[in-house]
Amino acid sequence: MSGFKDSADTRRMASENARKAMKERFAARVAVNDPADAERKAARLAIVEARKVRQAEREAKAAAEKIRQAELAVQAEAARQQELIEEEKRKLAQAEQDALLKAEQKAARDARYAARKARR
């Protein structure tokens, strides 16, 4: 049984050594100051910044459009309210005219009735 443990330990150690070697190779590769790599990083950063600027512009346009839509909605509501007020004024004026007409008609009817009574 102890032989089994030893082989497992050796495999684990070999694997650990292989990982360490890969890390060292990667660290050595990253540590090299490559001008092309720096240029690529700068280009990527420029692209990211341009993307952020475009996103900010889109958000600003969307906010301006939302404000414009809200202003239009307020104007439309004000116009609708004004129209309702004018409609109520028209209805009130019409009701007033109808009341005057009915009063005139009643007065004329009463006058005819009184004239008929007076002739008898």
C-alpha positions as a Markdown table, in Angstrom:
| # | Residue | x | y | z |
|---|---|---|---|---|
| 1 | Met | 0.0 | 0.0 | 0.0 |
| 2 | Ser | 2.8 | 2.4 | 0.8 |
| 3 | Gly | 4.1 | 2.0 | -2.8 |
| 4 | Phe | 0.7 | 3.2 | -4.1 |
| 5 | Lys | 1.0 | 6.3 | -2.0 |
| 6 | Asp | 4.5 | 6.9 | -3.1 |
| 7 | Ser | 3.6 | 6.8 | -6.8 |
| 8 | Ala | 0.7 | 9.1 | -6.2 |
| 9 | Asp | 3.0 | 11.5 | -4.4 |
| 10 | Thr | 5.5 | 11.4 | -7.2 |
| 11 | Arg | 2.7 | 12.0 | -9.8 |
| 12 | Arg | 1.4 | 14.9 | -7.8 |
| 13 | Met | 4.9 | 16.4 | -7.4 |
| 14 | Ala | 5.6 | 15.9 | -11.1 |
| 15 | Ser | 2.3 | 17.7 | -12.0 |
| 16 | Glu | 3.2 | 20.5 | -9.6 |
| 17 | Asn | 6.6 | 20.9 | -11.1 |
| 18 | Ala | 5.1 | 21.0 | -14.6 |
| 19 | Arg | 2.6 | 23.7 | -13.5 |
| 20 | Lys | 5.5 | 25.7 | -12.0 |
| 21 | Ala | 7.5 | 25.4 | -15.2 |
| 22 | Met | 4.5 | 26.6 | -17.2 |
| 23 | Lys | 4.0 | 29.6 | -14.9 |
| 24 | Glu | 7.7 | 30.5 | -15.2 |
| 25 | Arg | 7.6 | 30.3 | -19.0 |
| 26 | Phe | 4.4 | 32.4 | -19.1 |
| 27 | Ala | 5.9 | 35.0 | -16.7 |
| 28 | Ala | 9.0 | 35.2 | -18.8 |
| 29 | Arg | 7.0 | 35.7 | -22.0 |
| 30 | Val | 4.8 | 38.4 | -20.4 |
| 31 | Ala | 7.8 | 40.2 | -18.9 |
| 32 | Val | 9.4 | 40.9 | -22.3 |
| 33 | Asn | 8.7 | 44.5 | -23.3 |
| 34 | Asp | 7.6 | 44.0 | -26.9 |
| 35 | Pro | 6.9 | 47.2 | -28.7 |
| 36 | Ala | 4.3 | 45.5 | -30.9 |
| 37 | Asp | 2.5 | 44.2 | -27.8 |
| 38 | Ala | 2.5 | 47.7 | -26.3 |
| 39 | Glu | 1.2 | 49.0 | -29.6 |
| 40 | Arg | -1.6 | 46.4 | -29.6 |
| 41 | Lys | -2.5 | 47.3 | -26.0 |
| 42 | Ala | -2.7 | 51.0 | -27.0 |
| 43 | Ala | -4.9 | 50.2 | -30.0 |
| 44 | Arg | -7.2 | 48.1 | -27.8 |
| 45 | Leu | -7.4 | 50.9 | -25.2 |
| 46 | Ala | -8.2 | 53.4 | -28.0 |
| 47 | Ile | -10.9 | 51.2 | -29.2 |
| 48 | Val | -12.4 | 50.8 | -25.7 |
| 49 | Glu | -12.3 | 54.5 | -25.1 |
| 50 | Ala | -13.9 | 55.2 | -28.5 |
| 51 | Arg | -16.6 | 52.7 | -27.6 |
| 52 | Lys | -17.2 | 54.4 | -24.3 |
| 53 | Val | -17.5 | 57.8 | -26.0 |
| 54 | Arg | -20.0 | 56.4 | -28.6 |
| 55 | Gln | -22.0 | 54.8 | -25.8 |
| 56 | Ala | -22.1 | 58.1 | -23.8 |
| 57 | Glu | -23.2 | 59.9 | -27.0 |
| 58 | Arg | -26.0 | 57.3 | -27.5 |
| 59 | Glu | -27.1 | 57.7 | -23.9 |
| 60 | Ala | -27.1 | 61.5 | -24.2 |
| 61 | Lys | -29.2 | 61.3 | -27.4 |
| 62 | Ala | -31.6 | 58.9 | -25.7 |
| 63 | Ala | -31.9 | 61.2 | -22.7 |
| 64 | Ala | -32.5 | 64.2 | -25.0 |
| 65 | Glu | -35.1 | 62.3 | -27.0 |
| 66 | Lys | -36.8 | 61.2 | -23.7 |
| 67 | Ile | -36.9 | 64.9 | -22.6 |
| 68 | Arg | -38.3 | 66.0 | -26.0 |
| 69 | Gln | -41.0 | 63.3 | -25.8 |
| 70 | Ala | -41.9 | 64.4 | -22.3 |
| 71 | Glu | -42.2 | 68.0 | -23.5 |
| 72 | Leu | -44.4 | 67.0 | -26.4 |
| 73 | Ala | -46.6 | 65.0 | -24.1 |
| 74 | Val | -46.9 | 68.0 | -21.8 |
| 75 | Gln | -47.8 | 70.2 | -24.7 |
| 76 | Ala | -50.3 | 67.7 | -26.0 |
| 77 | Glu | -51.9 | 67.4 | -22.6 |
| 78 | Ala | -52.1 | 71.2 | -22.3 |
| 79 | Ala | -53.7 | 71.4 | -25.7 |
| 80 | Arg | -56.2 | 68.7 | -24.8 |
| 81 | Gln | -57.0 | 70.5 | -21.5 |
| 82 | Gln | -57.5 | 73.8 | -23.4 |
| 83 | Glu | -59.8 | 72.0 | -25.9 |
| 84 | Leu | -61.8 | 70.6 | -23.1 |
| 85 | Ile | -62.2 | 74.0 | -21.5 |
| 86 | Glu | -63.3 | 75.5 | -24.9 |
| 87 | Glu | -65.8 | 72.7 | -25.3 |
| 88 | Glu | -67.2 | 73.3 | -21.9 |
| 89 | Lys | -67.5 | 77.0 | -22.7 |
| 90 | Arg | -69.3 | 76.2 | -26.0 |
| 91 | Lys | -71.7 | 73.8 | -24.1 |
| 92 | Leu | -72.4 | 76.5 | -21.5 |
| 93 | Ala | -73.0 | 79.1 | -24.2 |
| 94 | Gln | -75.3 | 76.7 | -26.1 |
| 95 | Ala | -77.2 | 75.9 | -22.9 |
| 96 | Glu | -77.5 | 79.6 | -22.2 |
| 97 | Gln | -78.9 | 80.2 | -25.7 |
| 98 | Asp | -81.3 | 77.3 | -25.4 |
| 99 | Ala | -82.5 | 78.7 | -22.0 |
| 100 | Leu | -83.0 | 82.2 | -23.6 |
| 101 | Leu | -84.8 | 80.7 | -26.6 |
| 102 | Lys | -87.1 | 78.6 | -24.3 |
| 103 | Ala | -87.8 | 81.7 | -22.2 |
| 104 | Glu | -88.6 | 83.7 | -25.4 |
| 105 | Gln | -90.9 | 80.9 | -26.7 |
| 106 | Lys | -92.6 | 80.7 | -23.3 |
| 107 | Ala | -93.1 | 84.5 | -23.2 |
| 108 | Ala | -94.5 | 84.4 | -26.8 |
| 109 | Arg | -96.8 | 81.5 | -25.9 |
| 110 | Asp | -97.9 | 83.3 | -22.7 |
| 111 | Ala | -98.6 | 86.4 | -24.7 |
| 112 | Arg | -100.7 | 84.5 | -27.2 |
| 113 | Tyr | -102.6 | 82.9 | -24.4 |
| 114 | Ala | -103.1 | 86.3 | -22.7 |
| 115 | Ala | -104.3 | 87.8 | -26.0 |
| 116 | Arg | -106.8 | 85.0 | -26.5 |
| 117 | Lys | -108.0 | 85.4 | -23.0 |
| 118 | Ala | -108.3 | 89.2 | -23.5 |
| 119 | Arg | -110.4 | 88.7 | -26.7 |
| 120 | Arg | -113.0 | 86.7 | -24.9 |
